[in-house]
């Protein structure tokens, strides 16, 4: 596997939720949403806006899901959690 090269300029993406997913051509497509407000109205309206889609091979999505669930399990158990986890 090629080495990982850090890019300090890569953006962080915050999503309030994953609102759906499907598989196509061996890839998992996950649609992400964020709540956005419109301050031009009173009262303020909040909309759910699609902010992007994460597309990755199913095997990689499965490895990521397992790593996330493992980390959540450690957090709920009150145990020590590693400061970072690399999924490869």
DAUR-V172462 format. One record per helix or strand of 3 or more residues. SS is the DSSP state (hx for helix, st for strand). FROM is the first residue (numbers start at 0). TO is the last residue. Records with the same first field share a line. If there is no record, write none. Layout:
# DAUR-V172462
SS: FROM-TO / FROM-TO
This chain:
# DAUR-V172462
st: 16-23 / 26-37 / 44-56
hx: 57-75
